[in-house]
Protein backbone atom coordinates (compact mmCIF):
# COMPACT_ATOMS: atom_id res chain seq x y z
CA UNK A 1 0.00 0.00 0.00
CA UNK A 2 1.15 3.53 -0.80
CA UNK A 3 0.27 6.80 0.89
CA UNK A 4 0.48 9.76 -1.49
CA UNK A 5 0.49 13.12 0.29
CA UNK A 6 -0.08 16.49 -1.36
CA UNK A 7 0.92 19.61 0.55
CA UNK A 8 -1.15 22.77 0.57
CA UNK A 9 -3.53 24.84 2.67
CA UNK A 10 -7.23 24.01 3.04
CA UNK A 11 -9.98 26.33 1.86
CA UNK A 12 -11.20 27.80 -1.41
CA UNK A 13 -9.14 30.98 -1.11
CA UNK A 14 -5.91 28.95 -1.21
CA UNK A 15 -6.99 26.44 -3.87
CA UNK A 16 -5.02 27.92 -6.80
CA UNK A 17 -2.05 29.21 -4.78
CA UNK A 18 1.45 28.18 -5.81
CA UNK A 19 1.82 26.61 -2.36
CA UNK A 20 -1.06 24.24 -3.22
CA UNK A 21 0.46 22.53 -6.25
CA UNK A 22 0.73 19.37 -4.12
CA UNK A 23 -3.04 19.34 -3.63
CA UNK A 24 -3.48 19.89 -7.38
CA UNK A 25 -1.27 16.89 -8.17
CA UNK A 26 -3.38 14.56 -6.00
CA UNK A 27 -6.62 15.89 -7.48
CA UNK A 28 -5.29 15.10 -10.96
CA UNK A 29 -4.35 11.55 -9.93
CA UNK A 30 -7.77 10.98 -8.35
CA UNK A 31 -9.54 12.22 -11.47
CA UNK A 32 -7.39 10.31 -13.96
CA UNK A 33 -7.50 6.98 -12.11
CA UNK A 34 -11.13 6.86 -10.95
CA UNK A 35 -10.54 7.19 -7.21
CA UNK A 36 -13.40 7.35 -4.75
CA UNK A 37 -14.91 10.60 -3.46
CA UNK A 38 -12.91 12.75 -1.09
CA UNK A 39 -13.86 12.33 2.57
CA UNK A 40 -12.59 13.59 5.91
CA UNK A 41 -10.12 11.40 7.81
CA UNK A 42 -6.66 11.67 9.44
CA UNK A 43 -7.04 15.44 9.97
CA UNK A 44 -7.35 15.83 6.22
CA UNK A 45 -9.19 14.78 3.08
CA UNK A 46 -8.56 11.33 1.65
CA UNK A 47 -9.49 9.52 -1.55
CA UNK A 48 -8.86 5.81 -2.04
CA UNK A 49 -8.35 3.66 -5.09
CA UNK A 50 -5.99 1.35 -6.93
CA UNK A 51 -3.20 2.04 -9.37
CA UNK A 52 -2.04 -1.11 -11.09
CA UNK A 53 -1.97 -3.79 -8.42
CA UNK A 54 -1.41 -1.38 -5.54
CA UNK A 55 -3.89 0.03 -3.08
CA UNK A 56 -3.33 3.77 -2.79
CA UNK A 57 -4.59 6.40 -0.35
CA UNK A 58 -4.36 10.05 -1.34
CA UNK A 59 -4.10 12.48 1.58
CA UNK A 60 -4.47 16.26 1.60
CA UNK A 61 -3.72 17.43 5.18
CA UNK A 62 -6.16 20.10 6.36
CA UNK A 63 -4.14 21.22 9.36
CA UNK A 64 -2.51 24.04 7.33
CA UNK A 65 0.96 23.64 5.92
CA UNK A 66 3.11 23.94 9.04
CA UNK A 67 1.24 21.09 10.79
CA UNK A 68 1.05 18.67 7.85
CA UNK A 69 3.05 16.01 9.68
CA UNK A 70 0.21 15.39 12.13
CA UNK A 71 -2.06 14.08 9.39
CA UNK A 72 0.71 12.07 7.71
CA UNK A 73 1.74 10.42 10.98
CA UNK A 74 -1.84 9.51 11.85
CA UNK A 75 -2.47 7.94 8.43
CA UNK A 76 0.79 5.95 8.62
CA UNK A 77 -0.04 4.55 12.04
CA UNK A 78 -3.53 3.55 10.94
CA UNK A 79 -2.29 1.71 7.85
CA UNK A 80 0.84 0.35 9.61
CA UNK A 81 3.16 1.49 6.84
CA UNK A 82 6.75 2.75 6.84
CA UNK A 83 8.11 6.10 5.60
CA UNK A 84 9.35 4.25 2.50
CA UNK A 85 5.70 3.80 1.50
CA UNK A 86 5.02 7.56 1.58
CA UNK A 87 5.37 9.88 -1.43
CA UNK A 88 4.96 13.62 -0.80
CA UNK A 89 4.16 16.12 -3.58
CA UNK A 90 5.19 19.69 -2.75
CA UNK A 91 6.09 23.07 -4.24
CA UNK A 92 9.80 23.81 -4.73
CA UNK A 93 11.13 27.38 -4.86
CA UNK A 94 14.59 26.28 -5.99
CA UNK A 95 13.34 24.78 -9.26
CA UNK A 96 12.17 26.79 -12.25
CA UNK A 97 8.44 26.68 -13.07
CA UNK A 98 7.61 23.44 -14.86
CA UNK A 99 10.72 21.61 -13.67
CA UNK A 100 10.49 18.60 -11.39
CA UNK A 101 12.85 16.41 -9.38
CA UNK A 102 12.57 13.26 -7.26
CA UNK A 103 14.25 12.96 -3.89
CA UNK A 104 14.43 10.47 -1.04
CA UNK A 105 15.54 11.57 2.41
CA UNK A 106 17.66 14.62 3.12
CA UNK A 107 16.74 17.98 4.58
CA UNK A 108 13.55 19.99 4.32
CA UNK A 109 15.24 23.17 2.97
CA UNK A 110 13.04 25.37 5.12
CA UNK A 111 9.75 24.14 3.65
CA UNK A 112 7.27 24.27 6.55
CA UNK A 113 5.24 21.30 5.38
CA UNK A 114 8.30 19.08 5.01
CA UNK A 115 9.67 20.35 8.33
CA UNK A 116 6.50 19.16 10.06
CA UNK A 117 6.57 15.77 8.30
CA UNK A 118 10.23 15.31 9.27
CA UNK A 119 9.28 15.93 12.91
CA UNK A 120 6.57 13.25 12.85
CA UNK A 121 7.92 10.45 10.64
CA UNK A 122 11.59 11.23 10.00
CA UNK A 123 13.21 12.10 6.67
CA UNK A 124 13.27 8.77 4.80
CA UNK A 125 10.25 9.25 2.58
CA UNK A 126 10.03 9.99 -1.16
CA UNK A 127 9.33 13.47 -2.47
CA UNK A 128 8.21 14.89 -5.77
CA UNK A 129 9.60 18.44 -5.91
CA UNK A 130 7.42 20.56 -8.20
CA UNK A 131 9.15 23.74 -9.34
CA UNK A 132 7.32 27.04 -8.98
CA UNK A 133 10.30 29.40 -9.29
CA UNK A 134 11.60 31.96 -6.81
CA UNK A 135 10.45 35.58 -6.46
CA UNK A 136 14.08 36.73 -6.26
CA UNK A 137 14.29 37.81 -2.63
CA UNK A 138 13.62 35.84 0.54
CA UNK A 139 11.41 38.60 1.96
CA UNK A 140 9.02 38.13 -0.98
CA UNK A 141 8.65 34.36 -0.59
CA UNK A 142 5.61 34.30 1.71
CA UNK A 143 3.55 36.56 -0.51
CA UNK A 144 4.71 34.72 -3.64
CA UNK A 145 3.75 31.20 -2.59
CA UNK A 146 0.39 32.36 -1.21
CA UNK A 147 -0.64 33.98 -4.50
CA UNK A 148 -2.44 32.18 -7.31
CA UNK A 149 -0.54 30.96 -10.34
CA UNK A 150 -0.46 33.63 -13.05
CA UNK A 151 -2.36 33.14 -16.32
CA UNK A 152 1.00 32.75 -18.07
CA UNK A 153 1.66 29.66 -15.89
CA UNK A 154 -1.46 27.76 -16.87
CA UNK A 155 -0.06 25.91 -19.90
CA UNK A 156 3.00 24.43 -18.20
CA UNK A 157 1.04 23.77 -15.00
CA UNK A 158 -1.59 21.80 -16.90
CA UNK A 159 1.11 19.83 -18.72
CA UNK A 160 2.93 18.93 -15.49
CA UNK A 161 -0.26 17.84 -13.72
CA UNK A 162 -1.41 15.72 -16.66
CA UNK A 163 2.05 14.19 -16.84
CA UNK A 164 1.82 13.23 -13.17
CA UNK A 165 -1.48 11.50 -13.86
CA UNK A 166 0.04 9.71 -16.86
CA UNK A 167 3.12 8.46 -15.04
CA UNK A 168 2.05 7.85 -11.44
CA UNK A 169 1.88 4.05 -11.89
CA UNK A 170 5.58 4.06 -12.79
CA UNK A 171 6.47 6.02 -9.65
CA UNK A 172 4.51 3.65 -7.43
CA UNK A 173 6.31 0.71 -9.04
CA UNK A 174 9.65 2.33 -8.26
CA UNK A 175 10.46 3.46 -11.79
CA UNK A 176 11.17 7.12 -11.21
CA UNK A 177 12.84 7.52 -14.60
CA UNK A 178 9.69 6.40 -16.44
CA UNK A 179 7.59 8.72 -14.27
CA UNK A 180 9.82 11.65 -15.17
CA UNK A 181 9.66 10.70 -18.84
CA UNK A 182 5.84 10.72 -18.78
CA UNK A 183 5.92 14.31 -17.56
CA UNK A 184 8.58 15.29 -20.09
CA UNK A 185 6.37 13.96 -22.90
CA UNK A 186 3.64 16.37 -21.79
CA UNK A 187 5.87 19.37 -21.15
CA UNK A 188 8.07 18.94 -24.24
CA UNK A 189 6.38 16.42 -26.56
CA UNK A 190 8.48 14.73 -29.23
CA UNK A 191 8.19 16.33 -32.65
CA UNK A 192 6.27 14.17 -35.14
CA UNK A 193 8.28 12.82 -38.06
CA UNK A 194 5.35 13.68 -40.34
CA UNK A 195 5.26 17.32 -39.35
CA UNK A 196 6.06 19.80 -42.08
CA UNK A 197 9.68 20.84 -42.08
CA UNK A 198 11.06 24.13 -43.19
CA UNK A 199 12.24 24.14 -46.81
CA UNK A 200 15.98 23.90 -47.13
CA UNK A 201 17.69 26.95 -48.50
CA UNK A 202 19.99 26.08 -51.38
CA UNK A 203 23.47 27.49 -50.95
CA UNK A 204 24.37 30.24 -53.38
CA UNK A 205 26.65 29.19 -56.24
CA UNK A 206 30.16 30.56 -55.78
CA UNK A 207 31.22 33.30 -58.12
CA UNK A 208 33.82 32.11 -60.73
CA UNK A 209 37.33 33.27 -60.00
CA UNK A 210 38.63 35.95 -62.43
CA UNK A 211 40.97 34.65 -65.19
CA UNK A 212 44.30 36.41 -65.44
CA UNK A 213 44.71 38.37 -68.74
CA UNK A 214 48.07 37.28 -70.21
CA UNK A 215 47.82 39.24 -73.50
CA UNK A 216 50.56 41.72 -74.39
CA UNK A 217 49.79 45.42 -74.74
CA UNK A 218 49.93 45.17 -78.55
CA UNK A 219 47.52 42.21 -78.55
CA UNK A 220 45.08 44.08 -76.30
CA UNK A 221 45.16 47.10 -78.64
CA UNK A 222 44.65 44.89 -81.69
CA UNK A 223 41.72 43.09 -80.08
CA UNK A 224 39.96 46.40 -79.45
CA UNK A 225 39.70 47.10 -83.18
CA UNK A 226 38.57 43.65 -84.29
C-alpha positions as a Markdown table, in Angstrom:
| # | Residue | x | y | z |
|---|---|---|---|---|
| 1 | Unk | 0.0 | 0.0 | 0.0 |
| 2 | Unk | 1.1 | 3.5 | -0.8 |
| 3 | Unk | 0.3 | 6.8 | 0.9 |
| 4 | Unk | 0.5 | 9.8 | -1.5 |
| 5 | Unk | 0.5 | 13.1 | 0.3 |
| 6 | Unk | -0.1 | 16.5 | -1.4 |
| 7 | Unk | 0.9 | 19.6 | 0.5 |
| 8 | Unk | -1.2 | 22.8 | 0.6 |
| 9 | Unk | -3.5 | 24.8 | 2.7 |
| 10 | Unk | -7.2 | 24.0 | 3.0 |
| 11 | Unk | -10.0 | 26.3 | 1.9 |
| 12 | Unk | -11.2 | 27.8 | -1.4 |
| 13 | Unk | -9.1 | 31.0 | -1.1 |
| 14 | Unk | -5.9 | 28.9 | -1.2 |
| 15 | Unk | -7.0 | 26.4 | -3.9 |
| 16 | Unk | -5.0 | 27.9 | -6.8 |
| 17 | Unk | -2.0 | 29.2 | -4.8 |
| 18 | Unk | 1.5 | 28.2 | -5.8 |
| 19 | Unk | 1.8 | 26.6 | -2.4 |
| 20 | Unk | -1.1 | 24.2 | -3.2 |
| 21 | Unk | 0.5 | 22.5 | -6.3 |
| 22 | Unk | 0.7 | 19.4 | -4.1 |
| 23 | Unk | -3.0 | 19.3 | -3.6 |
| 24 | Unk | -3.5 | 19.9 | -7.4 |
| 25 | Unk | -1.3 | 16.9 | -8.2 |
| 26 | Unk | -3.4 | 14.6 | -6.0 |
| 27 | Unk | -6.6 | 15.9 | -7.5 |
| 28 | Unk | -5.3 | 15.1 | -11.0 |
| 29 | Unk | -4.3 | 11.6 | -9.9 |
| 30 | Unk | -7.8 | 11.0 | -8.3 |
| 31 | Unk | -9.5 | 12.2 | -11.5 |
| 32 | Unk | -7.4 | 10.3 | -14.0 |
| 33 | Unk | -7.5 | 7.0 | -12.1 |
| 34 | Unk | -11.1 | 6.9 | -10.9 |
| 35 | Unk | -10.5 | 7.2 | -7.2 |
| 36 | Unk | -13.4 | 7.4 | -4.7 |
| 37 | Unk | -14.9 | 10.6 | -3.5 |
| 38 | Unk | -12.9 | 12.7 | -1.1 |
| 39 | Unk | -13.9 | 12.3 | 2.6 |
| 40 | Unk | -12.6 | 13.6 | 5.9 |
| 41 | Unk | -10.1 | 11.4 | 7.8 |
| 42 | Unk | -6.7 | 11.7 | 9.4 |
| 43 | Unk | -7.0 | 15.4 | 10.0 |
| 44 | Unk | -7.3 | 15.8 | 6.2 |
| 45 | Unk | -9.2 | 14.8 | 3.1 |
| 46 | Unk | -8.6 | 11.3 | 1.6 |
| 47 | Unk | -9.5 | 9.5 | -1.5 |
| 48 | Unk | -8.9 | 5.8 | -2.0 |
| 49 | Unk | -8.4 | 3.7 | -5.1 |
| 50 | Unk | -6.0 | 1.3 | -6.9 |
| 51 | Unk | -3.2 | 2.0 | -9.4 |
| 52 | Unk | -2.0 | -1.1 | -11.1 |
| 53 | Unk | -2.0 | -3.8 | -8.4 |
| 54 | Unk | -1.4 | -1.4 | -5.5 |
| 55 | Unk | -3.9 | 0.0 | -3.1 |
| 56 | Unk | -3.3 | 3.8 | -2.8 |
| 57 | Unk | -4.6 | 6.4 | -0.4 |
| 58 | Unk | -4.4 | 10.0 | -1.3 |
| 59 | Unk | -4.1 | 12.5 | 1.6 |
| 60 | Unk | -4.5 | 16.3 | 1.6 |
| 61 | Unk | -3.7 | 17.4 | 5.2 |
| 62 | Unk | -6.2 | 20.1 | 6.4 |
| 63 | Unk | -4.1 | 21.2 | 9.4 |
| 64 | Unk | -2.5 | 24.0 | 7.3 |
| 65 | Unk | 1.0 | 23.6 | 5.9 |
| 66 | Unk | 3.1 | 23.9 | 9.0 |
| 67 | Unk | 1.2 | 21.1 | 10.8 |
| 68 | Unk | 1.1 | 18.7 | 7.8 |
| 69 | Unk | 3.0 | 16.0 | 9.7 |
| 70 | Unk | 0.2 | 15.4 | 12.1 |
| 71 | Unk | -2.1 | 14.1 | 9.4 |
| 72 | Unk | 0.7 | 12.1 | 7.7 |
| 73 | Unk | 1.7 | 10.4 | 11.0 |
| 74 | Unk | -1.8 | 9.5 | 11.9 |
| 75 | Unk | -2.5 | 7.9 | 8.4 |
| 76 | Unk | 0.8 | 6.0 | 8.6 |
| 77 | Unk | 0.0 | 4.6 | 12.0 |
| 78 | Unk | -3.5 | 3.5 | 10.9 |
| 79 | Unk | -2.3 | 1.7 | 7.8 |
| 80 | Unk | 0.8 | 0.3 | 9.6 |
| 81 | Unk | 3.2 | 1.5 | 6.8 |
| 82 | Unk | 6.7 | 2.7 | 6.8 |
| 83 | Unk | 8.1 | 6.1 | 5.6 |
| 84 | Unk | 9.4 | 4.2 | 2.5 |
| 85 | Unk | 5.7 | 3.8 | 1.5 |
| 86 | Unk | 5.0 | 7.6 | 1.6 |
| 87 | Unk | 5.4 | 9.9 | -1.4 |
| 88 | Unk | 5.0 | 13.6 | -0.8 |
| 89 | Unk | 4.2 | 16.1 | -3.6 |
| 90 | Unk | 5.2 | 19.7 | -2.8 |
| 91 | Unk | 6.1 | 23.1 | -4.2 |
| 92 | Unk | 9.8 | 23.8 | -4.7 |
| 93 | Unk | 11.1 | 27.4 | -4.9 |
| 94 | Unk | 14.6 | 26.3 | -6.0 |
| 95 | Unk | 13.3 | 24.8 | -9.3 |
| 96 | Unk | 12.2 | 26.8 | -12.3 |
| 97 | Unk | 8.4 | 26.7 | -13.1 |
| 98 | Unk | 7.6 | 23.4 | -14.9 |
| 99 | Unk | 10.7 | 21.6 | -13.7 |
| 100 | Unk | 10.5 | 18.6 | -11.4 |
| 101 | Unk | 12.9 | 16.4 | -9.4 |
| 102 | Unk | 12.6 | 13.3 | -7.3 |
| 103 | Unk | 14.3 | 13.0 | -3.9 |
| 104 | Unk | 14.4 | 10.5 | -1.0 |
| 105 | Unk | 15.5 | 11.6 | 2.4 |
| 106 | Unk | 17.7 | 14.6 | 3.1 |
| 107 | Unk | 16.7 | 18.0 | 4.6 |
| 108 | Unk | 13.5 | 20.0 | 4.3 |
| 109 | Unk | 15.2 | 23.2 | 3.0 |
| 110 | Unk | 13.0 | 25.4 | 5.1 |
| 111 | Unk | 9.8 | 24.1 | 3.7 |
| 112 | Unk | 7.3 | 24.3 | 6.6 |
| 113 | Unk | 5.2 | 21.3 | 5.4 |
| 114 | Unk | 8.3 | 19.1 | 5.0 |
| 115 | Unk | 9.7 | 20.4 | 8.3 |
| 116 | Unk | 6.5 | 19.2 | 10.1 |
| 117 | Unk | 6.6 | 15.8 | 8.3 |
| 118 | Unk | 10.2 | 15.3 | 9.3 |
| 119 | Unk | 9.3 | 15.9 | 12.9 |
| 120 | Unk | 6.6 | 13.3 | 12.9 |
| 121 | Unk | 7.9 | 10.5 | 10.6 |
| 122 | Unk | 11.6 | 11.2 | 10.0 |
| 123 | Unk | 13.2 | 12.1 | 6.7 |
| 124 | Unk | 13.3 | 8.8 | 4.8 |
| 125 | Unk | 10.2 | 9.3 | 2.6 |
| 126 | Unk | 10.0 | 10.0 | -1.2 |
| 127 | Unk | 9.3 | 13.5 | -2.5 |
| 128 | Unk | 8.2 | 14.9 | -5.8 |
| 129 | Unk | 9.6 | 18.4 | -5.9 |
| 130 | Unk | 7.4 | 20.6 | -8.2 |
| 131 | Unk | 9.2 | 23.7 | -9.3 |
| 132 | Unk | 7.3 | 27.0 | -9.0 |
| 133 | Unk | 10.3 | 29.4 | -9.3 |
| 134 | Unk | 11.6 | 32.0 | -6.8 |
| 135 | Unk | 10.5 | 35.6 | -6.5 |
| 136 | Unk | 14.1 | 36.7 | -6.3 |
| 137 | Unk | 14.3 | 37.8 | -2.6 |
| 138 | Unk | 13.6 | 35.8 | 0.5 |
| 139 | Unk | 11.4 | 38.6 | 2.0 |
| 140 | Unk | 9.0 | 38.1 | -1.0 |
| 141 | Unk | 8.7 | 34.4 | -0.6 |
| 142 | Unk | 5.6 | 34.3 | 1.7 |
| 143 | Unk | 3.6 | 36.6 | -0.5 |
| 144 | Unk | 4.7 | 34.7 | -3.6 |
| 145 | Unk | 3.7 | 31.2 | -2.6 |
| 146 | Unk | 0.4 | 32.4 | -1.2 |
| 147 | Unk | -0.6 | 34.0 | -4.5 |
| 148 | Unk | -2.4 | 32.2 | -7.3 |
| 149 | Unk | -0.5 | 31.0 | -10.3 |
| 150 | Unk | -0.5 | 33.6 | -13.1 |
| 151 | Unk | -2.4 | 33.1 | -16.3 |
| 152 | Unk | 1.0 | 32.7 | -18.1 |
| 153 | Unk | 1.7 | 29.7 | -15.9 |
| 154 | Unk | -1.5 | 27.8 | -16.9 |
| 155 | Unk | -0.1 | 25.9 | -19.9 |
| 156 | Unk | 3.0 | 24.4 | -18.2 |
| 157 | Unk | 1.0 | 23.8 | -15.0 |
| 158 | Unk | -1.6 | 21.8 | -16.9 |
| 159 | Unk | 1.1 | 19.8 | -18.7 |
| 160 | Unk | 2.9 | 18.9 | -15.5 |
| 161 | Unk | -0.3 | 17.8 | -13.7 |
| 162 | Unk | -1.4 | 15.7 | -16.7 |
| 163 | Unk | 2.1 | 14.2 | -16.8 |
| 164 | Unk | 1.8 | 13.2 | -13.2 |
| 165 | Unk | -1.5 | 11.5 | -13.9 |
| 166 | Unk | 0.0 | 9.7 | -16.9 |
| 167 | Unk | 3.1 | 8.5 | -15.0 |
| 168 | Unk | 2.1 | 7.8 | -11.4 |
| 169 | Unk | 1.9 | 4.1 | -11.9 |
| 170 | Unk | 5.6 | 4.1 | -12.8 |
| 171 | Unk | 6.5 | 6.0 | -9.7 |
| 172 | Unk | 4.5 | 3.7 | -7.4 |
| 173 | Unk | 6.3 | 0.7 | -9.0 |
| 174 | Unk | 9.6 | 2.3 | -8.3 |
| 175 | Unk | 10.5 | 3.5 | -11.8 |
| 176 | Unk | 11.2 | 7.1 | -11.2 |
| 177 | Unk | 12.8 | 7.5 | -14.6 |
| 178 | Unk | 9.7 | 6.4 | -16.4 |
| 179 | Unk | 7.6 | 8.7 | -14.3 |
| 180 | Unk | 9.8 | 11.7 | -15.2 |
| 181 | Unk | 9.7 | 10.7 | -18.8 |
| 182 | Unk | 5.8 | 10.7 | -18.8 |
| 183 | Unk | 5.9 | 14.3 | -17.6 |
| 184 | Unk | 8.6 | 15.3 | -20.1 |
| 185 | Unk | 6.4 | 14.0 | -22.9 |
| 186 | Unk | 3.6 | 16.4 | -21.8 |
| 187 | Unk | 5.9 | 19.4 | -21.1 |
| 188 | Unk | 8.1 | 18.9 | -24.2 |
| 189 | Unk | 6.4 | 16.4 | -26.6 |
| 190 | Unk | 8.5 | 14.7 | -29.2 |
| 191 | Unk | 8.2 | 16.3 | -32.7 |
| 192 | Unk | 6.3 | 14.2 | -35.1 |
| 193 | Unk | 8.3 | 12.8 | -38.1 |
| 194 | Unk | 5.3 | 13.7 | -40.3 |
| 195 | Unk | 5.3 | 17.3 | -39.4 |
| 196 | Unk | 6.1 | 19.8 | -42.1 |
| 197 | Unk | 9.7 | 20.8 | -42.1 |
| 198 | Unk | 11.1 | 24.1 | -43.2 |
| 199 | Unk | 12.2 | 24.1 | -46.8 |
| 200 | Unk | 16.0 | 23.9 | -47.1 |
| 201 | Unk | 17.7 | 27.0 | -48.5 |
| 202 | Unk | 20.0 | 26.1 | -51.4 |
| 203 | Unk | 23.5 | 27.5 | -50.9 |
| 204 | Unk | 24.4 | 30.2 | -53.4 |
| 205 | Unk | 26.7 | 29.2 | -56.2 |
| 206 | Unk | 30.2 | 30.6 | -55.8 |
| 207 | Unk | 31.2 | 33.3 | -58.1 |
| 208 | Unk | 33.8 | 32.1 | -60.7 |
| 209 | Unk | 37.3 | 33.3 | -60.0 |
| 210 | Unk | 38.6 | 36.0 | -62.4 |
| 211 | Unk | 41.0 | 34.7 | -65.2 |
| 212 | Unk | 44.3 | 36.4 | -65.4 |
| 213 | Unk | 44.7 | 38.4 | -68.7 |
| 214 | Unk | 48.1 | 37.3 | -70.2 |
| 215 | Unk | 47.8 | 39.2 | -73.5 |
| 216 | Unk | 50.6 | 41.7 | -74.4 |
| 217 | Unk | 49.8 | 45.4 | -74.7 |
| 218 | Unk | 49.9 | 45.2 | -78.6 |
| 219 | Unk | 47.5 | 42.2 | -78.6 |
| 220 | Unk | 45.1 | 44.1 | -76.3 |
| 221 | Unk | 45.2 | 47.1 | -78.6 |
| 222 | Unk | 44.7 | 44.9 | -81.7 |
| 223 | Unk | 41.7 | 43.1 | -80.1 |
| 224 | Unk | 40.0 | 46.4 | -79.5 |
| 225 | Unk | 39.7 | 47.1 | -83.2 |
| 226 | Unk | 38.6 | 43.6 | -84.3 |
